[in-house]
Amino acid sequence: MAYTNIDDPSAHFQTVLHSSANAATITNDGNSNLKPDLIWSKARGAGHNHGLYDSTRGVTKFLSSNTDSDETTASSGFDLTSFNTDGFSTGNNQYNTICGGTTYVGWQWKANGGTTTSKSSATVSGNVTTPCVQQVNTDAGFSILTYTASTSLQELKHI
């Protein structure tokens, strides 16, 4: 019995290990090419913050899941520089300069190829609605959603 219509999971998710002491192009090695829409990057050999980059925000903005920080803007040419047709490219990462070749893991998900849809009524904190932008991969059950909060304590429900 089939539980999904996904024949090749590597078309929707891939993991890559890499060491990028300088600018580098990281290519996936799954069965399918994967242009990632979300990359969760984590240093393996050092205690740096995680970086979650998505194609909706672009390569210069990221979130850190291990902190309570807001969205961060990276310096131009550092960290992620592009989402590629089968992987991604990195710049001269500031952490690599300090640590000399730290290895990383990059978990990558496909949403909708960077194509977003605007919605006017995402439900926030019960009955409050707000405009949002989303990318959805219905086959994989994955989406990226962004919105601007009007207060610091809001919950956004995926609908």
C-alpha positions as CSV (number, residue, x, y, z in Angstrom):
1,M,0.0,0.0,0.0
2,A,1.4,3.4,-1.0
3,Y,1.5,6.1,1.6
4,T,2.8,8.8,-0.7
5,N,3.1,9.7,-4.3
6,I,6.8,10.4,-3.9
7,D,8.8,7.7,-5.8
8,D,12.2,9.4,-5.3
9,P,12.6,11.2,-1.9
10,S,15.8,12.8,-3.1
11,A,13.7,15.0,-5.3
12,H,12.2,16.7,-2.2
13,F,14.9,16.3,0.5
14,Q,18.7,15.8,0.6
15,T,21.5,16.0,3.1
16,V,25.1,17.0,2.2
17,L,28.2,17.1,4.3
18,H,30.8,19.7,3.2
19,S,33.8,21.6,4.3
20,S,34.0,25.1,2.8
21,A,36.9,27.0,4.1
22,N,36.6,29.3,1.1
23,A,33.8,30.1,-1.3
24,A,32.4,26.8,-2.7
25,T,29.7,25.2,-4.8
26,I,28.1,22.3,-3.0
27,T,26.4,19.7,-5.3
28,N,23.9,17.1,-4.1
29,D,24.5,13.5,-4.9
30,G,20.9,12.1,-4.7
31,N,19.1,10.3,-7.5
32,S,17.4,13.6,-8.5
33,N,18.6,17.1,-8.8
34,L,17.3,19.2,-5.9
35,K,17.2,23.0,-6.0
36,P,16.7,23.6,-2.3
37,D,14.2,26.2,-1.0
38,L,15.2,25.7,2.7
39,I,18.7,24.9,3.8
40,W,19.4,24.2,7.5
41,S,23.2,24.5,7.9
42,K,25.0,23.4,11.0
43,A,28.7,23.3,11.9
44,R,29.7,19.8,12.8
45,G,33.1,20.5,14.4
46,A,32.4,23.8,16.2
47,G,29.7,25.3,18.4
48,H,28.3,27.9,15.9
49,N,24.7,28.9,15.6
50,H,22.5,27.0,13.1
51,G,21.5,28.9,9.9
52,L,18.1,28.4,8.3
53,Y,18.1,30.0,4.9
54,D,15.0,29.9,2.6
55,S,14.4,31.1,-1.0
56,T,11.5,33.3,0.1
57,R,13.7,35.5,2.2
58,G,16.8,35.1,0.0
59,V,20.4,34.2,0.6
60,T,21.2,37.1,2.9
61,K,18.6,36.5,5.6
62,F,18.5,33.6,8.0
63,L,17.1,32.3,11.3
64,S,19.0,30.4,14.0
65,S,16.9,27.6,15.5
66,N,19.2,27.3,18.5
67,T,18.7,30.9,19.6
68,D,15.8,33.2,20.3
69,S,17.0,35.7,17.8
70,D,14.9,37.4,15.1
71,E,15.8,37.1,11.4
72,T,19.4,38.0,10.8
73,T,20.9,39.7,7.8
74,A,24.3,38.2,6.8
75,S,27.1,40.3,5.4
76,S,27.3,40.2,1.6
77,G,29.6,37.4,0.4
78,F,29.5,35.4,3.6
79,D,27.5,32.3,4.4
80,L,25.1,31.3,1.6
81,T,25.4,33.0,-1.8
82,S,22.9,31.1,-4.0
83,F,20.4,28.3,-4.3
84,N,21.5,26.3,-7.3
85,T,19.7,23.8,-9.6
86,D,21.4,20.9,-7.6
87,G,22.7,22.3,-4.4
88,F,23.9,25.7,-3.2
89,S,27.0,28.0,-3.1
90,T,28.7,29.5,0.0
91,G,30.8,32.5,0.4
92,N,33.9,33.1,2.5
93,N,32.2,32.2,5.7
94,Q,33.4,34.2,8.7
95,Y,33.4,31.1,10.9
96,N,35.6,29.2,8.5
97,T,38.1,32.1,8.7
98,I,38.3,31.7,12.5
99,C,38.1,27.9,12.8
100,G,40.0,26.9,9.7
101,G,37.8,24.5,7.7
102,T,35.0,23.5,10.0
103,T,32.8,20.8,8.4
104,Y,29.1,21.4,7.9
105,V,25.9,19.5,7.3
106,G,23.3,21.0,5.1
107,W,19.7,19.6,5.3
108,Q,17.8,20.7,2.2
109,W,14.1,20.7,1.4
110,K,12.2,21.6,-1.8
111,A,9.1,23.8,-1.4
112,N,8.0,25.5,-4.7
113,G,11.2,26.4,-6.5
114,G,11.3,29.9,-5.1
115,T,7.8,30.7,-6.5
116,T,5.7,32.3,-3.8
117,T,2.0,33.0,-3.4
118,S,0.6,35.9,-1.4
119,K,-2.4,35.2,0.9
120,S,-4.4,37.9,2.5
121,S,-5.7,36.0,5.5
122,A,-3.4,33.7,7.4
123,T,-4.8,33.1,10.9
124,V,-2.6,34.5,13.7
125,S,-3.3,34.2,17.4
126,G,-6.8,32.9,17.3
127,N,-9.0,35.2,15.2
128,V,-6.5,37.8,14.1
129,T,-5.6,37.6,10.4
130,T,-2.5,39.0,8.6
131,P,-1.2,38.9,5.0
132,C,1.5,36.3,4.4
133,V,3.7,34.9,1.6
134,Q,4.0,31.1,1.2
135,Q,5.6,28.4,-0.9
136,V,4.1,25.0,-0.8
137,N,5.2,21.5,-1.8
138,T,1.9,19.5,-1.5
139,D,3.5,16.2,-2.5
140,A,6.0,16.3,0.4
141,G,3.7,18.1,2.9
142,F,6.2,21.0,3.3
143,S,5.7,24.7,3.2
144,I,7.6,28.0,3.9
145,L,5.5,30.9,5.2
146,T,6.5,34.4,6.1
147,Y,4.5,37.2,7.7
148,T,5.1,40.4,9.7
149,A,3.9,40.2,13.3
150,S,2.1,43.2,14.8
151,T,3.1,42.2,18.3
152,S,6.0,40.1,19.7
153,L,3.7,37.3,21.0
154,Q,1.9,35.8,18.0
155,E,1.4,32.3,16.8
156,L,0.9,31.5,13.2
157,K,-1.2,28.5,12.2
158,H,-0.5,26.8,8.8
159,I,-3.8,26.5,7.1
